[in-house]
């Protein structure tokens, strides 16, 4: 199993749905969507509460492997846009209590995080629009905040749809990386996120990430995340599109 791939100096993508930045001892994750089950319950779809356990199990494995000093949560830590649901209060408080003594937690605002600050204030934690240093520029991606340095985004929930000869379909989460623009997009960590097929959305400009309009989407390379093989390099989007035609 291929557990990680180095895409730039000190920048590793991991089958644990994270990016490890070795030079600053940080891990970047995005789109955890804690509280998703309660939001669905309110709309009549009753789901078992799996999200928090899934996310925390993944974070535990990340800590065991990389032992980072910082955990950068790049947006959509919670799910409900318009308020804080009781499950979100419980799940977020549980998460912070579990990790705040092991890691420096850095929260970046996503479009689902409108009311997250209310919960974070109880723990004296701030939320910011970006994380930036001399080498990295990290923001969620729901707004066009340009790209520079090594830009790391979430928001898109990238995935890749694989089709067999008899019409069967299988969707896997994916990282997408544009070496020319130095833009790297993380897959969602959410258990319930099926993701957006980047072979269609990025090339047709049906994507959700405004800054990508300023890039050549065909030059994005797709790295799928599979349970059986770990990371799989599927090559460039332009080649994937050609093979589908």
C-alpha positions in Angstrom: 0.0 0.0 0.0 1.3 3.4 -1.0 0.7 5.5 2.2 2.1 8.9 1.0 3.5 10.7 -2.0 5.9 13.6 -1.9 4.6 16.2 -4.4 7.0 19.1 -3.5 9.9 19.5 -1.1 8.6 18.7 2.4 5.0 18.4 1.1 3.4 15.0 1.3 -0.1 13.8 0.5 -1.3 10.9 2.6 -3.9 8.2 2.3 -5.1 9.5 5.7 -6.8 12.4 3.8 -4.3 14.9 4.9 -1.3 16.9 3.7 1.9 16.7 5.9 4.1 19.8 5.8 7.3 18.4 7.2 9.2 21.7 7.3 6.7 23.3 9.7 5.6 20.1 11.4 2.0 20.6 10.4 -0.9 18.6 9.0 -3.7 20.1 7.0 -7.2 18.5 6.8 -10.5 19.9 5.6 -14.2 19.4 5.3 -14.8 17.3 8.5 -18.5 18.4 8.6 -19.1 17.4 12.2 -22.8 17.3 13.1 -23.8 16.1 9.6 -26.1 13.4 11.0 -28.2 15.7 13.1 -28.7 18.1 10.1 -29.9 15.1 8.0 -32.1 13.9 10.9 -33.9 17.3 10.8 -34.7 16.7 7.2 -36.1 13.2 7.8 -33.0 11.1 6.9 -32.0 9.2 10.0 -28.3 8.3 10.0 -26.2 6.6 12.7 -23.7 8.9 14.4 -20.5 7.8 12.7 -18.8 11.1 11.7 -17.0 12.1 14.9 -15.6 8.6 15.6 -14.5 8.3 11.9 -12.8 11.7 12.1 -11.1 11.2 15.4 -9.8 7.7 14.4 -8.3 9.3 11.3 -6.7 12.1 13.4 -5.3 9.5 15.8 -3.6 7.7 13.0 -2.2 11.0 11.6 -0.7 11.8 15.0 0.8 8.3 15.3 2.4 8.5 11.9 3.5 12.1 11.7 3.6 13.4 15.3 2.9 17.0 14.1 3.1 20.1 16.2 0.2 21.8 14.4 -3.2 20.6 13.1 -4.6 23.1 10.5 -8.3 22.5 9.9 -8.9 24.2 6.6 -12.6 24.9 6.8 -16.0 23.2 7.2 -15.2 21.8 10.6 -18.9 21.7 11.2 -21.9 21.2 8.9 -24.9 23.4 9.6 -24.7 26.9 8.0 -27.3 28.8 10.0 -26.8 27.9 13.6 -25.0 25.5 16.0 -26.8 22.3 16.5 -26.6 20.4 19.8 -24.6 17.6 18.2 -22.2 20.1 16.8 -21.6 21.6 20.2 -21.0 18.1 21.6 -18.8 16.9 18.8 -16.6 20.0 18.5 -16.1 20.3 22.3 -15.2 16.6 22.4 -12.7 17.0 19.5 -11.0 20.0 21.1 -10.8 18.4 24.5 -9.2 15.4 23.0 -6.5 17.1 21.0 -5.8 20.6 22.4 -3.1 19.3 24.7 -1.3 17.3 22.0 -1.5 19.8 19.1 -1.7 23.5 18.3 -5.1 23.7 16.7 -5.5 26.2 13.9 -9.0 26.8 12.5 -9.6 28.4 9.1 -13.1 29.5 8.3 -15.1 27.6 5.7 -18.5 28.4 4.3 -20.2 26.0 6.7 -18.4 27.6 9.8 -20.6 30.8 10.1 -21.3 30.1 13.8 -18.3 28.0 14.8 -16.7 31.0 16.5 -19.4 30.9 19.2 -18.2 27.4 20.2 -14.5 28.2 19.8 -14.7 31.2 22.1 -15.7 28.9 24.9 -12.3 27.3 24.5 -10.4 30.6 23.9 -9.6 29.6 20.3 -9.6 31.9 17.3 -10.7 31.2 13.8 -8.9 32.9 10.9 -9.6 33.4 7.2 -6.2 32.1 6.1 -2.9 30.6 7.3 0.1 32.0 5.7 3.9 32.0 6.1 6.9 32.4 3.9 6.1 29.3 1.9 2.4 28.3 2.3 -0.9 30.0 1.7 -3.8 28.1 3.0 -7.5 28.9 2.8 -10.8 27.0 2.4 -11.6 27.9 -1.2 -15.2 29.0 -1.2 -14.1 32.5 -2.1 -11.5 33.7 -4.6 -8.6 34.8 -2.5 -6.1 34.3 -5.3 -3.2 31.9 -5.2 0.5 32.4 -4.4 3.4 30.4 -2.9 2.1 26.9 -2.3 -1.7 27.3 -2.1 -3.6 24.6 -0.2 -7.4 24.5 -0.5 -10.3 22.4 0.6 -14.0 23.0 -0.2 -14.1 21.1 -3.6 -14.5 17.6 -2.0 -12.5 16.2 -5.0 -13.1 12.6 -6.1 -12.8 10.5 -9.2 -15.4 8.3 -10.7 -14.2 5.0 -12.2 -16.3 3.1 -14.7 -16.0 -0.4 -15.9 -17.0 -1.8 -19.3 -20.5 -2.9 -18.2 -21.4 0.5 -16.8 -20.5 0.0 -13.2 -19.3 3.1 -11.3 -17.1 3.5 -8.3 -16.2 6.9 -6.7 -13.1 7.4 -4.7 -11.8 10.5 -2.8 -8.8 12.3 -4.4 -6.1 14.9 -4.1 -5.6 17.2 -7.0 -2.4 19.0 -7.6 -1.3 21.6 -10.2 2.4 21.8 -10.2 2.5 24.8 -12.5 0.2 26.9 -10.2 1.4 25.1 -7.0 -2.3 24.5 -6.0 -3.1 21.4 -3.9 -6.6 20.5 -2.9 -7.4 18.0 -0.2 -10.2 15.5 -0.2 -13.0 15.8 2.4 -12.3 13.9 5.6 -16.1 13.5 6.2 -17.3 9.9 6.3 -20.5 10.9 4.4 -18.9 12.9 1.6 -19.1 11.2 -1.8 -17.3 14.1 -3.4 -17.3 15.8 -6.8 -15.9 14.0 -9.9 -13.0 16.3 -10.8 -12.7 14.7 -14.3 -16.0 16.4 -15.0 -16.2 19.4 -12.7 -12.7 20.9 -13.1 -12.6 20.6 -16.9 -16.1 21.9 -17.4 -15.7 24.7 -14.8 -18.6 23.3 -12.9 -16.4 23.3 -9.8 -17.1 25.1 -6.5 -13.8 26.8 -6.1 -13.6 30.3 -7.8 -9.8 30.7 -7.8 -9.5 27.7 -10.2 -10.9 29.8 -13.0 -7.4 31.4 -13.1 -5.6 28.1 -13.7 -5.4 25.5 -16.5 -7.5 22.7 -15.0 -6.2 20.2 -17.5 -2.8 20.4 -15.7 -4.2 19.1 -12.4 -2.8 15.7 -11.5 -5.2 13.3 -9.7 -4.2 11.1 -6.8 -7.0 8.7 -5.7 -7.3 7.4 -2.1 -8.2 3.8 -1.9 -8.6 1.4 1.0 -6.9 -1.5 -0.9 -3.9 0.2 -2.5 -3.5 3.5 -0.6 -2.7 6.4 -3.0 -3.0 5.8 -6.7 -1.6 8.2 -9.3 -4.2 8.5 -12.1 -2.2 11.1 -14.0 -3.4 14.4 -15.5 -7.0 15.4 -15.9 -6.4 16.1 -19.7 -5.4 12.4 -20.1 -8.3 11.1 -18.0 -10.7 13.2 -20.2 -9.2 11.8 -23.3 -9.5 8.2 -22.1 -13.2 8.8 -21.3 -14.0 9.9 -24.8 
